[in-house]
Amino acid sequence: MKVRSFDDLFIDLFRDLYSAETQLAEALPEIIECCSNPDLKRAFEKSLTTTLKDKERLDSIAREMEVDPYGQTCPVMGGLISEIKEYINDIEDDSVMDAALIVGLQKARHYEIASYGTVAAFAHTLDYGNVGNVFHEIKDEKQEDDADLSNLAKGLINEKALFHY
């Protein structure tokens, strides 16, 4: 898509986010299977539920705005998922794997947080009604998910990875 206006840039970013959520929703079930810590597995399952809910919200926004959400592939999310899959293929220790999976999902969440913050601001600037508020809510939920992952890492996962031989 050629970006000729601020509105086009907004649509481009929206499609990028739609692709990012779609890719992550497809990758998370495989990633969840690699979690050895039960608390981490539950956190990743919650992340999958949130991701699927967010994709539904994006579908609703696309219908409301009469925008086709398809036609773009988010290269950033593709790269982040590839990195997680490299961890899955290369790491043999379960504790280290759990720490690496947190790293991977947090990188994805940080990308989403930045992107949702941007599209929320753009939607408000473009006066798209409640759309900006929905994007802001999604960003806040991603931040909560990131904080939960950090707490898991600090609480046990990283220590176990450090001292597991």
DSSP file (Angstrom, degrees, kcal/mol; ACC not computed):
  #  RESIDUE AA STRUCTURE BP1 BP2  ACC     N-H-->O    O-->H-N    N-H-->O    O-->H-N    TCO  KAPPA ALPHA  PHI   PSI    X-CA   Y-CA   Z-CA
    1    1 A M              0   0    0      0, 0.0     2,-0.4     0, 0.0    70,-0.0   0.000 360.0 360.0 360.0 130.5    0.0    0.0    0.0
    2    2 A K        -     0   0    0      1,-0.0     2,-0.8     2,-0.0    10,-0.0  -0.639 360.0-140.6 -76.8 132.5    1.3    3.4   -0.9
    3    3 A V        +     0   0    0     -2,-0.4     3,-0.1     1,-0.2    -1,-0.0  -0.858  39.1 151.9 -98.8 109.7    1.3    5.8    2.0
    4    4 A R        +     0   0    0     -2,-0.8     2,-0.3     1,-0.1    -1,-0.2   0.490  61.7  23.5-114.5  -9.6    0.2    9.2    0.8
    5    5 A S  S  > S-     0   0    0      1,-0.1     4,-2.1     0, 0.0     5,-0.1  -0.928  82.5 -99.9-150.1 170.4   -1.4   10.6    3.9
    6    6 A F  H  > S+     0   0    0     -2,-0.3     4,-2.3     1,-0.2     5,-0.1   0.883 123.7  53.9 -61.6 -39.1   -1.5   10.5    7.6
    7    7 A D  H  > S+     0   0    0      2,-0.2     4,-2.5     1,-0.2    -1,-0.2   0.907 106.7  51.2 -62.5 -42.2   -4.7    8.4    7.3
    8    8 A D  H  > S+     0   0    0      2,-0.2     4,-2.6     1,-0.2    -1,-0.2   0.895 108.7  51.8 -60.5 -39.7   -2.9    5.9    5.0
    9    9 A L  H  X S+     0   0    0     -4,-2.1     4,-2.5     2,-0.2    -2,-0.2   0.914 108.6  51.0 -63.5 -42.1   -0.1    5.7    7.6
   10   10 A F  H  X S+     0   0    0     -4,-2.3     4,-2.5     2,-0.2    -2,-0.2   0.938 111.4  47.0 -58.7 -48.2   -2.6    4.9   10.3
   11   11 A I  H  X S+     0   0    0     -4,-2.5     4,-2.6     1,-0.2    -2,-0.2   0.897 110.8  52.9 -62.2 -41.1   -4.2    2.1    8.1
   12   12 A D  H  X S+     0   0    0     -4,-2.6     4,-2.0     1,-0.2    -1,-0.2   0.922 111.6  45.3 -59.7 -45.7   -0.7    0.8    7.3
   13   13 A L  H  X S+     0   0    0     -4,-2.5     4,-2.3     2,-0.2    -2,-0.2   0.876 111.2  53.8 -66.8 -37.6    0.1    0.6   11.0
   14   14 A F  H  X S+     0   0    0     -4,-2.5     4,-2.5     2,-0.2    -2,-0.2   0.935 109.6  47.2 -60.8 -47.0   -3.3   -1.0   11.8
   15   15 A R  H  X S+     0   0    0     -4,-2.6     4,-2.4     1,-0.2    -2,-0.2   0.873 109.4  54.5 -63.9 -36.9   -2.6   -3.7    9.2
   16   16 A D  H  X S+     0   0    0     -4,-2.0     4,-2.4     2,-0.2    -1,-0.2   0.923 110.1  46.4 -61.1 -44.6    0.8   -4.3   10.6
   17   17 A L  H  X S+     0   0    0     -4,-2.3     4,-2.8     2,-0.2     5,-0.2   0.895 109.8  53.7 -65.2 -40.3   -0.7   -4.8   14.1
   18   18 A Y  H  X S+     0   0    0     -4,-2.5     4,-2.2     1,-0.2    -2,-0.2   0.923 111.5  45.7 -59.8 -44.3   -3.4   -7.1   12.7
   19   19 A S  H  X S+     0   0    0     -4,-2.4     4,-2.9     2,-0.2     5,-0.2   0.905 111.1  52.9 -64.2 -42.4   -0.7   -9.2   11.1
   20   20 A A  H  X S+     0   0    0     -4,-2.4     4,-2.4     1,-0.2    -2,-0.2   0.934 111.2  45.7 -60.2 -47.0    1.4   -9.2   14.3
   21   21 A E  H  X S+     0   0    0     -4,-2.8     4,-2.5     2,-0.2    -1,-0.2   0.899 113.2  50.7 -63.6 -40.2   -1.6  -10.4   16.4
   22   22 A T  H  X S+     0   0    0     -4,-2.2     4,-1.9    -5,-0.2    -2,-0.2   0.935 111.8  46.5 -63.1 -47.1   -2.4  -13.1   13.8
   23   23 A Q  H  X S+     0   0    0     -4,-2.9     4,-1.8     1,-0.2    -2,-0.2   0.916 114.1  47.6 -61.8 -43.6    1.2  -14.4   13.7
   24   24 A L  H  X S+     0   0    0     -4,-2.4     4,-2.5    -5,-0.2    -1,-0.2   0.904 109.2  53.5 -66.8 -40.2    1.5  -14.5   17.4
   25   25 A A  H  < S+     0   0    0     -4,-2.5    -1,-0.2     1,-0.2    -2,-0.2   0.874 111.6  46.6 -60.9 -36.8   -1.9  -16.2   17.8
   26   26 A E  H  < S+     0   0    0     -4,-1.9     4,-0.4    -5,-0.2    -1,-0.2   0.830 116.7  43.5 -73.6 -32.2   -0.7  -18.9   15.4
   27   27 A A  H >X S+     0   0    0     -4,-1.8     4,-1.7    -5,-0.2     3,-0.6   0.802  95.6  75.2 -85.2 -30.4    2.7  -19.3   17.1
   28   28 A L  H 3X S+     0   0    0     -4,-2.5     4,-3.1     1,-0.2     5,-0.2   0.840  86.6  59.6 -59.2 -39.3    1.7  -19.3   20.8
   29   29 A P  H 3> S+     0   0    0      0, 0.0     4,-1.5     0, 0.0    -1,-0.2   0.922 109.7  44.4 -56.4 -42.2    0.2  -22.9   21.0
   30   30 A E  H <> S+     0   0    0     -3,-0.6     4,-0.6    -4,-0.4    -2,-0.2   0.898 114.4  49.8 -65.8 -39.9    3.6  -24.4   19.9
   31   31 A I  H >< S+     0   0    0     -4,-1.7     3,-1.3     1,-0.2     4,-0.4   0.904 106.0  56.0 -65.6 -41.7    5.4  -22.1   22.3
   32   32 A I  H >< S+     0   0    0     -4,-3.1     3,-1.5     1,-0.3    -1,-0.2   0.875 100.0  60.1 -57.9 -38.9    3.1  -23.0   25.2
   33   33 A E  H 3< S+     0   0    0     -4,-1.5    -1,-0.3     1,-0.3    -2,-0.2   0.728 100.9  56.0 -62.4 -21.4    4.0  -26.7   24.7
   34   34 A C  T << S+     0   0    0     -3,-1.3     2,-0.3    -4,-0.6    -1,-0.3   0.536  81.4 105.2 -90.3  -8.0    7.6  -25.8   25.4
   35   35 A C    <   -     0   0    0     -3,-1.5    60,-0.1    -4,-0.4    59,-0.1  -0.588  43.0-179.1 -74.3 129.1    7.0  -24.3   28.8
   36   36 A S        +     0   0    0     -2,-0.3    -1,-0.2    58,-0.3    59,-0.1   0.753  61.4  81.0 -97.7 -29.0    8.0  -26.6   31.6
   37   37 A N  S  > S-     0   0    0     57,-0.2     4,-2.6     1,-0.1     5,-0.2  -0.657  73.2-145.4 -79.5 125.8    7.0  -24.4   34.5
   38   38 A P  H  > S+     0   0    0      0, 0.0     4,-2.2     0, 0.0    -1,-0.1   0.857  99.1  51.5 -62.3 -35.6    3.2  -24.7   35.2
   39   39 A D  H  > S+     0   0    0      2,-0.2     4,-2.1     1,-0.2     5,-0.1   0.896 111.3  47.9 -67.1 -38.6    2.9  -21.0   36.2
   40   40 A L  H  > S+     0   0    0      2,-0.2     4,-2.6     1,-0.2     5,-0.2   0.909 109.0  53.5 -66.9 -42.0    4.6  -20.0   33.0
   41   41 A K  H  X S+     0   0    0     -4,-2.6     4,-2.3     1,-0.2    -2,-0.2   0.924 109.9  48.2 -58.4 -44.3    2.4  -22.2   31.0
   42   42 A R  H  X S+     0   0    0     -4,-2.2     4,-2.3     1,-0.2    -1,-0.2   0.897 110.6  51.4 -63.3 -40.1   -0.7  -20.6   32.5
   43   43 A A  H  X S+     0   0    0     -4,-2.1     4,-2.0     1,-0.2    -2,-0.2   0.901 111.5  46.8 -64.0 -40.5    0.7  -17.2   31.8
   44   44 A F  H  X S+     0   0    0     -4,-2.6     4,-2.2     2,-0.2    -2,-0.2   0.864 110.2  52.8 -70.2 -35.6    1.4  -18.0   28.2
   45   45 A E  H  X S+     0   0    0     -4,-2.3     4,-2.3    -5,-0.2    -2,-0.2   0.900 109.5  49.6 -64.3 -39.3   -2.1  -19.5   27.9
   46   46 A K  H  X S+     0   0    0     -4,-2.3     4,-2.6     2,-0.2    -2,-0.2   0.900 108.9  53.1 -63.2 -40.4   -3.5  -16.3   29.3
   47   47 A S  H  X S+     0   0    0     -4,-2.0     4,-2.6     2,-0.2    -2,-0.2   0.892 108.2  50.1 -61.7 -39.8   -1.4  -14.4   26.7
   48   48 A L  H  X S+     0   0    0     -4,-2.2     4,-2.6     2,-0.2     5,-0.2   0.932 110.3  49.4 -64.1 -45.3   -2.9  -16.6   23.9
   49   49 A T  H  X S+     0   0    0     -4,-2.3     4,-2.2     1,-0.2    -2,-0.2   0.923 113.2  47.3 -58.9 -44.7   -6.4  -15.8   25.2
   50   50 A T  H  X S+     0   0    0     -4,-2.6     4,-2.6     2,-0.2    -1,-0.2   0.908 110.9  51.6 -62.8 -43.2   -5.6  -12.1   25.3
   51   51 A T  H  X S+     0   0    0     -4,-2.6     4,-2.2     2,-0.2    -2,-0.2   0.910 110.6  47.7 -62.3 -43.4   -4.1  -12.2   21.8
   52   52 A L  H  X S+     0   0    0     -4,-2.6     4,-1.8     2,-0.2    -1,-0.2   0.891 112.4  49.8 -65.2 -39.0   -7.2  -13.9   20.3
   53   53 A K  H  X S+     0   0    0     -4,-2.2     4,-2.1    -5,-0.2    -2,-0.2   0.904 110.5  50.3 -64.4 -41.2   -9.4  -11.4   22.0
   54   54 A D  H  X S+     0   0    0     -4,-2.6     4,-2.3     1,-0.2    -2,-0.2   0.882 107.2  53.5 -66.2 -37.8   -7.3   -8.5   20.7
   55   55 A K  H  X S+     0   0    0     -4,-2.2     4,-2.3     1,-0.2    -1,-0.2   0.900 108.4  50.5 -63.2 -39.5   -7.5  -10.0   17.2
   56   56 A E  H  X S+     0   0    0     -4,-1.8     4,-2.2     2,-0.2    -2,-0.2   0.897 109.2  51.3 -63.2 -40.1  -11.3  -10.0   17.5
   57   57 A R  H  X S+     0   0    0     -4,-2.1     4,-2.4     1,-0.2    -2,-0.2   0.892 109.5  49.9 -64.2 -38.9  -11.2   -6.4   18.6
   58   58 A L  H  X S+     0   0    0     -4,-2.3     4,-2.6     2,-0.2    -2,-0.2   0.890 108.3  53.1 -66.6 -38.7   -9.2   -5.5   15.6
   59   59 A D  H  X S+     0   0    0     -4,-2.3     4,-2.2     2,-0.2    -2,-0.2   0.919 109.8  48.9 -59.2 -43.3  -11.7   -7.4   13.4
   60   60 A S  H  X S+     0   0    0     -4,-2.2     4,-2.6     1,-0.2    -2,-0.2   0.908 111.1  48.9 -64.1 -42.8  -14.4   -5.3   14.9
   61   61 A I  H  X S+     0   0    0     -4,-2.4     4,-2.7     2,-0.2    -1,-0.2   0.906 109.1  53.5 -63.3 -41.2  -12.5   -2.0   14.4
   62   62 A A  H  X>S+     0   0    0     -4,-2.6     5,-2.7     2,-0.2     4,-0.8   0.917 111.6  45.4 -60.5 -43.2  -11.8   -3.0   10.7
   63   63 A R  H ><5S+     0   0    0     -4,-2.2     3,-0.5     3,-0.2    -2,-0.2   0.932 113.3  49.7 -64.9 -44.8  -15.5   -3.6   10.2
   64   64 A E  H 3<5S+     0   0    0     -4,-2.6    -2,-0.2     1,-0.2    -1,-0.2   0.886 119.2  37.4 -61.2 -39.6  -16.4   -0.3   11.9
   65   65 A M  H 3<5S-     0   0    0     -4,-2.7    -1,-0.2    -5,-0.2    -2,-0.2   0.496 107.7-124.8 -91.1  -4.0  -13.9    1.7    9.9
   66   66 A E  T <<5 +     0   0    0     -4,-0.8     2,-0.4    -3,-0.5    -3,-0.2   0.945  60.6 146.2  56.5  50.9  -14.6   -0.3    6.7
   67   67 A V      < -     0   0    0     -5,-2.7    -1,-0.2    -6,-0.1    -2,-0.1  -0.960  53.3-128.2-119.2 133.8  -10.9   -1.2    6.4
   68   68 A D        -     0   0    0     -2,-0.4   -53,-0.1     1,-0.1    -5,-0.0  -0.737  18.7-161.6 -77.8 116.6   -9.5   -4.5    5.0
   69   69 A P        +     0   0    0      0, 0.0     3,-0.3     0, 0.0   -50,-0.2   0.587  63.4  80.8 -78.9  -7.6   -7.1   -5.6    7.7
   70   70 A Y        +     0   0    0      1,-0.2     3,-0.1   -52,-0.1   -55,-0.1  -0.324  51.8  74.4 -91.6 174.0   -5.3   -8.0    5.4
   71   71 A G  S    S+     0   0    0      1,-0.2     2,-0.4    -2,-0.1    -1,-0.2   0.463  80.9  81.5 105.5   3.8   -2.6   -7.4    2.8
   72   72 A Q        -     0   0    0     -3,-0.3     2,-0.5   -57,-0.2    -1,-0.2  -0.997  57.1-153.1-140.9 144.7    0.4   -6.8    5.1
   73   73 A T        -     0   0    0     -2,-0.4   -57,-0.1    -3,-0.1     3,-0.1  -0.979  23.0-130.5-116.9 126.4    2.8   -9.1    6.9
   74   74 A C     >  -     0   0    0     -2,-0.5     4,-1.9   -58,-0.2     5,-0.1  -0.635  19.0-169.3 -77.0 107.3    4.5   -7.7   10.0
   75   75 A P  H  > S+     0   0    0      0, 0.0     4,-2.2     0, 0.0    -1,-0.2   0.820  82.7  58.2 -68.8 -28.6    8.2   -8.4    9.5
   76   76 A V  H  > S+     0   0    0      2,-0.2     4,-2.4     1,-0.2     5,-0.2   0.958 108.7  42.8 -66.0 -50.0    9.0   -7.5   13.1
   77   77 A M  H  > S+     0   0    0      1,-0.2     4,-2.7     2,-0.2     5,-0.2   0.895 112.4  55.3 -64.5 -37.8    6.7  -10.1   14.7
   78   78 A G  H  X S+     0   0    0     -4,-1.9     4,-2.1     1,-0.2    -1,-0.2   0.915 110.0  46.3 -58.2 -42.5    7.9  -12.6   12.1
   79   79 A G  H  X S+     0   0    0     -4,-2.2     4,-2.1     2,-0.2    -2,-0.2   0.896 111.7  50.5 -67.0 -41.0   11.4  -12.0   13.2
   80   80 A L  H  X S+     0   0    0     -4,-2.4     4,-2.0     2,-0.2    -2,-0.2   0.897 111.6  47.9 -65.4 -40.0   10.6  -12.2   16.9
   81   81 A I  H  X S+     0   0    0     -4,-2.7     4,-2.4     2,-0.2    -1,-0.2   0.892 109.3  53.8 -67.6 -38.8    8.7  -15.5   16.4
   82   82 A S  H  X S+     0   0    0     -4,-2.1     4,-1.9    -5,-0.2    -2,-0.2   0.895 107.4  52.0 -60.1 -39.4   11.7  -16.9   14.4
   83   83 A E  H  X S+     0   0    0     -4,-2.1     4,-2.0     2,-0.2    -1,-0.2   0.915 108.6  49.6 -63.8 -42.9   13.9  -16.0   17.3
   84   84 A I  H  X S+     0   0    0     -4,-2.0     4,-2.4     1,-0.2    -2,-0.2   0.914 109.6  52.0 -61.9 -41.7   11.7  -17.8   19.8
   85   85 A K  H  X S+     0   0    0     -4,-2.4     4,-2.1     1,-0.2    -1,-0.2   0.846 105.6  55.0 -65.4 -32.6   11.7  -20.9   17.5
   86   86 A E  H  X S+     0   0    0     -4,-1.9     4,-2.4     2,-0.2     5,-0.2   0.918 107.4  50.1 -63.0 -42.9   15.5  -20.7   17.4
   87   87 A Y  H  X S+     0   0    0     -4,-2.0     4,-2.7     1,-0.2    -2,-0.2   0.936 109.2  51.8 -58.2 -45.8   15.5  -20.9   21.2
   88   88 A I  H  < S+     0   0    0     -4,-2.4    -1,-0.2     1,-0.2    -2,-0.2   0.887 115.5  41.0 -59.3 -39.7   13.1  -23.9   21.0
   89   89 A N  H  < S+     0   0    0     -4,-2.1    -1,-0.2    -5,-0.1    -2,-0.2   0.802 123.1  37.7 -77.1 -29.9   15.5  -25.7   18.6
   90   90 A D  H  < S+     0   0    0     -4,-2.4     2,-0.5    -5,-0.2    -2,-0.2   0.720  96.6  79.7-100.3 -23.3   18.7  -24.7   20.4
   91   91 A I     <  +     0   0    0     -4,-2.7    -1,-0.0    -5,-0.2     6,-0.0  -0.761  43.6 175.5 -96.8 127.6   18.1  -24.8   24.1
   92   92 A E        +     0   0    0     -2,-0.5     2,-0.4     5,-0.0    -1,-0.1   0.764  56.3  84.4 -98.4 -30.6   18.1  -28.2   25.8
   93   93 A D     >  -     0   0    0      1,-0.1     4,-2.4    71,-0.1     5,-0.1  -0.618  68.6-146.0 -80.6 128.0   17.7  -27.2   29.5
   94   94 A D  H  > S+     0   0    0     -2,-0.4     4,-2.4     1,-0.2   -58,-0.3   0.872  97.6  50.9 -61.2 -39.7   14.0  -26.7   30.5
   95   95 A S  H  > S+     0   0    0      2,-0.2     4,-1.8     1,-0.2    66,-0.3   0.905 112.5  45.3 -67.5 -41.0   14.7  -24.0   33.0
   96   96 A V  H  > S+     0   0    0      2,-0.2     4,-2.5     1,-0.2    -1,-0.2   0.877 111.0  55.4 -68.0 -37.2   16.8  -22.0   30.5
   97   97 A M  H  X S+     0   0    0     -4,-2.4     4,-2.7     2,-0.2    -2,-0.2   0.930 105.4  51.5 -60.0 -45.9   14.1  -22.6   27.9
   98   98 A D  H  X S+     0   0    0     -4,-2.4     4,-1.8     1,-0.2    -1,-0.2   0.920 110.9  48.0 -58.8 -43.9   11.5  -21.1   30.2
   99   99 A A  H  X S+     0   0    0     -4,-1.8     4,-2.0    58,-0.2    -1,-0.2   0.909 112.5  49.3 -62.6 -41.7   13.7  -18.0   30.7
  100  100 A A  H  X S+     0   0    0     -4,-2.5     4,-2.5     1,-0.2    -2,-0.2   0.876 107.4  54.2 -66.6 -37.6   14.2  -17.7   27.0
  101  101 A L  H  X S+     0   0    0     -4,-2.7     4,-2.6     2,-0.2     5,-0.2   0.884 107.3  51.1 -65.1 -37.8   10.5  -18.0   26.2
  102  102 A I  H  X S+     0   0    0     -4,-1.8     4,-2.8    -5,-0.2     5,-0.2   0.939 109.1  51.2 -62.2 -45.7    9.8  -15.1   28.6
  103  103 A V  H  X S+     0   0    0     -4,-2.0     4,-2.2     1,-0.2    -2,-0.2   0.940 111.5  48.1 -54.7 -48.6   12.4  -13.1   26.8
  104  104 A G  H  X S+     0   0    0     -4,-2.5     4,-1.8     1,-0.2    -1,-0.2   0.919 113.9  44.1 -61.7 -46.5   10.8  -13.8   23.4
  105  105 A L  H  X S+     0   0    0     -4,-2.6     4,-2.8     1,-0.2    -1,-0.2   0.874 111.8  54.0 -69.8 -35.0    7.2  -13.0   24.5
  106  106 A Q  H  X S+     0   0    0     -4,-2.8     4,-2.7    -5,-0.2    -1,-0.2   0.898 106.3  52.1 -66.2 -37.4    8.3   -9.9   26.3
  107  107 A K  H  X S+     0   0    0     -4,-2.2     4,-1.9    -5,-0.2    -1,-0.2   0.926 111.5  47.4 -60.6 -43.0   10.1   -8.6   23.1
  108  108 A A  H  X S+     0   0    0     -4,-1.8     4,-2.3     1,-0.2    -2,-0.2   0.923 112.1  49.8 -63.4 -43.7    6.8   -9.3   21.2
  109  109 A R  H  X S+     0   0    0     -4,-2.8     4,-3.0     1,-0.2    -2,-0.2   0.897 108.3  52.8 -62.9 -40.0    4.8   -7.5   23.9
  110  110 A H  H  X S+     0   0    0     -4,-2.7     4,-2.2     2,-0.2    -1,-0.2   0.897 109.1  49.5 -64.6 -38.6    7.1   -4.5   23.9
  111  111 A Y  H  X S+     0   0    0     -4,-1.9     4,-2.4    -5,-0.2    -1,-0.2   0.930 113.2  47.0 -62.2 -44.8    6.7   -4.2   20.1
  112  112 A E  H  X S+     0   0    0     -4,-2.3     4,-3.4     2,-0.2     5,-0.3   0.907 109.3  53.8 -64.6 -41.8    2.9   -4.4   20.5
  113  113 A I  H  X S+     0   0    0     -4,-3.0     4,-2.1     1,-0.2    -1,-0.2   0.936 112.1  44.4 -58.6 -47.5    2.9   -1.8   23.4
  114  114 A A  H  X S+     0   0    0     -4,-2.2     4,-1.8     2,-0.2    -1,-0.2   0.916 116.4  47.0 -63.2 -43.0    4.8    0.7   21.2
  115  115 A S  H  X S+     0   0    0     -4,-2.4     4,-2.6     2,-0.2     5,-0.2   0.916 112.5  47.5 -68.2 -44.2    2.6    0.0   18.2
  116  116 A Y  H  X S+     0   0    0     -4,-3.4     4,-2.2     1,-0.2    -1,-0.2   0.882 110.2  53.7 -66.5 -36.6   -0.7    0.2   20.0
  117  117 A G  H  X S+     0   0    0     -4,-2.1     4,-1.9    -5,-0.3    -1,-0.2   0.908 111.0  47.0 -61.0 -40.6    0.4    3.4   21.7
  118  118 A T  H  X S+     0   0    0     -4,-1.8     4,-2.6     2,-0.2    -2,-0.2   0.942 113.1  45.8 -67.8 -48.5    1.1    4.9   18.3
  119  119 A V  H  X S+     0   0    0     -4,-2.6     4,-2.6     1,-0.2    -1,-0.2   0.833 110.6  55.4 -67.9 -28.9   -2.1    3.8   16.6
  120  120 A A  H  X S+     0   0    0     -4,-2.2     4,-2.1    -5,-0.2    -1,-0.2   0.942 110.4  44.9 -63.8 -46.4   -4.1    5.0   19.6
  121  121 A A  H  X S+     0   0    0     -4,-1.9     4,-2.4     1,-0.2    -2,-0.2   0.913 114.1  49.4 -63.4 -42.6   -2.5    8.5   19.3
  122  122 A F  H  X S+     0   0    0     -4,-2.6     4,-2.7     2,-0.2    -1,-0.2   0.920 109.2  52.0 -62.4 -43.7   -3.1    8.5   15.5
  123  123 A A  H  <>S+     0   0    0     -4,-2.6     5,-2.6     1,-0.2     4,-0.3   0.890 111.0  47.6 -61.9 -39.6   -6.7    7.4   16.0
  124  124 A H  H ><5S+     0   0    0     -4,-2.1     3,-1.0     3,-0.2    -1,-0.2   0.919 112.3  49.3 -66.6 -42.3   -7.3   10.3   18.4
  125  125 A T  H 3<5S+     0   0    0     -4,-2.4    -2,-0.2     1,-0.3    -1,-0.2   0.893 112.7  47.3 -62.4 -39.5   -5.6   12.8   16.1
  126  126 A L  T 3<5S-     0   0    0     -4,-2.7    -1,-0.3    -5,-0.2    -2,-0.2   0.460 112.8-123.4 -81.4  -1.0   -7.7   11.5   13.1
  127  127 A D  T < 5 +     0   0    0     -3,-1.0    -3,-0.2    -4,-0.3    -2,-0.1   0.928  50.3 161.9  59.5  49.9  -10.8   11.8   15.3
  128  128 A Y    > < -     0   0    0     -5,-2.6     3,-1.8     1,-0.3    -1,-0.1  -0.094  41.8-132.2 -91.2  35.0  -11.9    8.1   14.9
  129  129 A G  T >  S-     0   0    0      1,-0.3     3,-0.7    -6,-0.1     4,-0.4  -0.253  75.4  -3.9  59.9-129.8  -14.1    8.2   18.0
  130  130 A N  T 3> S+     0   0    0      1,-0.2     4,-2.1     2,-0.2     3,-0.3   0.565 110.9  90.3 -76.0 -10.2  -13.7    5.3   20.4
  131  131 A V  H <> S+     0   0    0     -3,-1.8     4,-2.3     1,-0.3    -1,-0.2   0.896  85.7  51.6 -56.3 -44.0  -11.2    3.5   18.2
  132  132 A G  H <> S+     0   0    0     -3,-0.7     4,-2.1     1,-0.2    -1,-0.3   0.880 108.1  52.4 -61.2 -38.2   -8.3    5.3   19.9
  133  133 A N  H  > S+     0   0    0     -4,-0.4     4,-2.4    -3,-0.3    -1,-0.2   0.890 107.7  51.4 -65.4 -38.8   -9.6    4.3   23.4
  134  134 A V  H  X S+     0   0    0     -4,-2.1     4,-2.4     2,-0.2    -2,-0.2   0.931 110.3  48.7 -63.8 -45.1   -9.8    0.7   22.3
  135  135 A F  H  X S+     0   0    0     -4,-2.3     4,-2.4     1,-0.2    -1,-0.2   0.899 110.9  51.0 -61.1 -39.3   -6.2    0.7   21.1
  136  136 A H  H  X S+     0   0    0     -4,-2.1     4,-2.3     2,-0.2    -2,-0.2   0.904 109.1  50.8 -65.1 -41.2   -5.2    2.4   24.4
  137  137 A E  H  X S+     0   0    0     -4,-2.4     4,-2.1     2,-0.2    -2,-0.2   0.913 110.2  49.6 -61.0 -43.7   -7.0   -0.4   26.4
  138  138 A I  H  X S+     0   0    0     -4,-2.4     4,-2.3     2,-0.2    -2,-0.2   0.923 109.6  51.8 -62.6 -43.6   -5.2   -3.1   24.4
  139  139 A K  H  X S+     0   0    0     -4,-2.4     4,-2.1     1,-0.2    -2,-0.2   0.921 108.9  50.7 -57.9 -44.7   -1.9   -1.3   25.1
  140  140 A D  H  X S+     0   0    0     -4,-2.3     4,-2.0     1,-0.2    -1,-0.2   0.894 109.6  50.3 -61.3 -40.5   -2.6   -1.3   28.8
  141  141 A E  H  X S+     0   0    0     -4,-2.1     4,-2.3     2,-0.2    -1,-0.2   0.881 108.7  52.0 -65.6 -38.3   -3.5   -5.0   28.7
  142  142 A K  H  X S+     0   0    0     -4,-2.3     4,-2.4     2,-0.2    -1,-0.2   0.885 108.4  52.0 -64.5 -37.9   -0.2   -5.8   26.9
  143  143 A Q  H  X S+     0   0    0     -4,-2.1     4,-2.3     2,-0.2    -2,-0.2   0.893 108.9  49.9 -65.5 -39.4    1.6   -3.8   29.6
  144  144 A E  H  X S+     0   0    0     -4,-2.0     4,-2.4     2,-0.2    -2,-0.2   0.913 110.6  50.0 -63.4 -42.6   -0.1   -5.9   32.3
  145  145 A D  H  X S+     0   0    0     -4,-2.3     4,-2.2     1,-0.2    -2,-0.2   0.915 110.4  50.3 -61.0 -44.2    0.9   -9.1   30.5
  146  146 A D  H  X S+     0   0    0     -4,-2.4     4,-2.4     1,-0.2    -2,-0.2   0.908 110.0  50.0 -61.2 -43.0    4.5   -7.9   30.3
  147  147 A A  H  X S+     0   0    0     -4,-2.3     4,-2.5     2,-0.2    -2,-0.2   0.897 108.7  52.5 -63.7 -40.5    4.5   -7.1   34.0
  148  148 A D  H  X S+     0   0    0     -4,-2.4     4,-2.1     1,-0.2    -1,-0.2   0.913 110.1  48.5 -60.9 -42.4    3.2  -10.5   34.8
  149  149 A L  H  X S+     0   0    0     -4,-2.2     4,-2.6     2,-0.2    -2,-0.2   0.907 110.4  51.3 -64.9 -41.2    6.0  -12.1   32.8
  150  150 A S  H  X S+     0   0    0     -4,-2.4     4,-2.9     1,-0.2     5,-0.3   0.915 109.2  50.7 -61.0 -42.9    8.6  -10.0   34.5
  151  151 A N  H  X S+     0   0    0     -4,-2.5     4,-2.4     2,-0.2    -1,-0.2   0.894 110.7  49.0 -63.3 -39.9    7.2  -11.0   37.9
  152  152 A L  H  X>S+     0   0    0     -4,-2.1     4,-1.8     2,-0.2     5,-1.7   0.930 112.7  47.9 -63.1 -44.9    7.4  -14.7   36.9
  153  153 A A  I  <>S+     0   0    0     -4,-2.6     5,-2.2     1,-0.2     6,-0.5   0.940 117.7  40.5 -62.0 -47.6   11.0  -14.2   35.7
  154  154 A K  I  <5S+     0   0    0     -4,-2.9    -1,-0.2     1,-0.2    -2,-0.2   0.838 113.2  56.1 -70.1 -33.4   12.1  -12.4   38.8
  155  155 A G  I  <5S-     0   0    0     -4,-2.4    -1,-0.2    -5,-0.3    -2,-0.2   0.835 134.9 -39.1 -72.8 -34.0   10.2  -14.6   41.1
  156  156 A L  I  X5S+     0   0    0     -4,-1.8     4,-2.7    -5,-0.2     5,-0.3   0.438 115.5  78.8-159.8 -42.0   11.6  -18.0   40.2
  157  157 A I  I  ><S+     0   0    0     -5,-1.7     4,-2.3     1,-0.2   -58,-0.2   0.906 100.0  43.1 -58.0 -50.7   12.2  -18.7   36.5
  158  158 A N  H  ><S+     0   0    0     -5,-2.2     4,-2.4    -6,-0.2    -1,-0.2   0.905 114.8  50.2 -65.4 -40.8   15.5  -16.8   36.1
  159  159 A E  H  > S+     0   0    0     -6,-0.5     4,-2.1     1,-0.2    -1,-0.2   0.923 111.4  48.8 -62.0 -43.5   16.9  -18.1   39.4
  160  160 A K  H  X S+     0   0    0     -4,-2.7     4,-0.7     1,-0.2    -1,-0.2   0.900 112.1  48.7 -63.9 -39.9   16.1  -21.7   38.5
  161  161 A A  H  < S+     0   0    0     -4,-2.3     3,-0.4   -66,-0.3    -1,-0.2   0.878 110.4  52.4 -65.8 -37.7   17.7  -21.2   35.0
  162  162 A L  H  < S+     0   0    0     -4,-2.4    -2,-0.2     1,-0.2    -1,-0.2   0.895 118.9  32.9 -65.4 -41.4   20.8  -19.7   36.7
  163  163 A F  H  < S+     0   0    0     -4,-2.1     2,-0.6    -5,-0.2    -1,-0.2   0.336  92.4 104.8-103.1   6.9   21.4  -22.6   39.1
  164  164 A H     <        0   0    0     -4,-0.7   -71,-0.1    -3,-0.4   -68,-0.0  -0.784 360.0 360.0 -92.4 124.9   20.1  -25.5   37.0
  165  165 A Y              0   0    0     -2,-0.6    -1,-0.1   -72,-0.0    -4,-0.0   0.381 360.0 360.0-115.0 360.0   22.9  -27.7   35.6
